[in-house]
């Protein structure tokens, strides 16, 4: 996702009208440089900032076997593979 600013002409996005200099968030692939100025790329990671212990607890509560040497990234992958969220 990207946070963008409307450059000139009004834009309709998801049923809302955005005027010049308004900011909004759009999906990758929609950042047309003639319409928007990209302000920043927004990381789309629902596990950002979640502590490892919280990840482990969510997996344990779901009954998922966790390898003893599992890293934080491995725990996140286990959550994704098992369609779990925090």
Secondary structure, 3 states (H helix, E strand, C coil): CEEEEECCCCEEECCEEECCCCEEEECCCCCCCCCEEEEEECCCCCCCCCCHHHHHHHHHHCCCCCCCCCCHHHHHHHHHHCCCCC
